[in-house]
């Protein structure tokens, strides 16, 4: 997933969410041996020029 557009959805509590494909999560090593989402976090970093966001795994 070099660059994709993902739809931001309203979660109904003033927050938004996106869906990330399992393959993308596997590449970030965020899936466990049973192919379930591991107990992990993602760093969301806003670019200095406010033009974009970066997602990085946090292990």
N, C-alpha and C positions, 0 to 999 in steps of 0.2 A: 504494500500500500504506500506508494511513493507520495501521491497527493490525491486526495478524494474530497468530494463535497459530501458532508453528512448533514442530515436534517436535524435541527435542534427541536426537541419537543418539550412542551410545557408539562411539567410534572405535577402541576396543580397546587404547589406549595410555595410558589414564588421562585422556584428553581427550574433549571432546564437540564435535559439529558440527551445523550447521543448513544447509539448502538454501535459497538465495535465488533467486527467479525471475529470468530474464534481463532481463525488463522493468524490474524493480526495480534491477538492476545498471546497465542503460542509463540510467535516470533519475539515477543517481548518477555517470554518466559513467565507469563502470568497465569498459565494453566497448569494444574497439577498432573500427576501420573494417571489419574482417572479421567482426564479431560474435563475436569471441573475447574471453575474459576478459583484460583488460589487466593489465600488471604494476603492481598497485596494492595499497594497504593499506586496512584499515578500522579506525577507532578504535572501541574498545568501552569505553564509559564507564559505570561503576556509579553509580547515583544516590546522593546523600548519605544518604538514608534507607534504603538497601539494598532498596528495593522495586522497582527496575527497572533496565534497561540501555538505553543509547542507542547506536546505530550511526551512524557518520559516515564519509564517504569521506575519505581522506588522499591528496592528489595530490602 
